[in-house]
């Protein structure tokens, strides 16, 4: 199992001239680092038990990438509350942010979009 779903990785790189522009995404990237660690260490212990696709942890990664640390965490918590033995499950993708203006790295972190 990969630490990140395929839809949550990109090809962007954080360049030194983008460090100041990248300050607003630091909380988002801290949460993504925690989620990546969870998906590498704890998630394999549970196995494939989620009633939804993508799994709850993959949903959390996409939600934090698209909507930020606070709203992404709230969306993820709501998803976890809905994931119970009495749910029908199914496909439940993260709704993309209408004005997502960032790029994704190969490790799933969010970096400012390049304009050149």
Helices and strands as residue ranges (DSSP letters): G 6-8, G 16-18, G 23-25, H 26-41, H 43-46, E 52-53, H 56-67, H 69-82, E 90-91, E 102-104, E 110-112
